[in-house]
Each structure stands twice: as structure tokens, then as C-alpha cells.
């Protein structure tokens, strides 16, 4: 299995599953094997790590502006990855948490309650 495919484009500008179910996220992560965009483990749904468990794709890259780090879920360590197909991050005008209009006013307390 290929852990990283530099040519795989991102699946969109937001978490695939959160977009489908009307959810929201804190930060976004990009699967380095297939480009799937999922929400981070600080988000309620943790779709990026769920994608790893479902597909076996262990390497993610931050999809946040100004961040270029990779993480390997299997080793629980940073990974030295290649340049990936553009874009490298979600649009800079997309708020964090996001997306705009779906983040509840009590989002901080929701995270604390989990």
C-alpha cells in the first residue's frame, strides 16, 4: 500500500464527512495517500483518524494555512513527507473553527463535555 501519493489532490476545502452531515470542525487534516480531508482529533467527530482506521492510510498532513507538518498514526510520530499536490491548505478566509455559519456559539463547552 502507498502511504503517500504526492499527486493526489485534496478532496475539497473542508472535512468530507462534516460537510455531508452539516457538522463543524476545529482543524483540518489531509490524507497523504488519497487526499481525503478530515477533521482533527480536537474536533468532535475526529474524521481524519477515523479515515486512517477505515482505510489503513496512516500519514496525514495539516491542511491549515502556514502549516506543513506530516503525522504518522501508526508510529505516533512526525513524518518527513514530500510536497503534495495543491492546494496545500484550506482557503485562508475560511474561519477556524469552521465552516462559517455552522459553528455553534457554545463550541468550546461542547469540546469540554466530550
NORGIMO-V755391 format. One line per field, one symbol per residue. ss: DSSP state (h for helix, s for strand, l for the rest). phi: phi as a letter, one per 30 degrees, with the letter a starting at -180 (. if undefined). Layout:
ss = ???
phi = ???
This chain:
ss = lllllllllllllllhhhhhhlllsllsssslllllssslllllllhhhhhhhhhlllsssslllllllsssllllsssllllllllllllllllllsllllllllhhhhhhhl
phi = .ddbbedddddlcbdeddddcidbbcbcbcdddbiecbdddddddhdddddeddciddcbbecceicbdcbcddcibdbccddcedddadeddddbdbdejcdddceddddddd
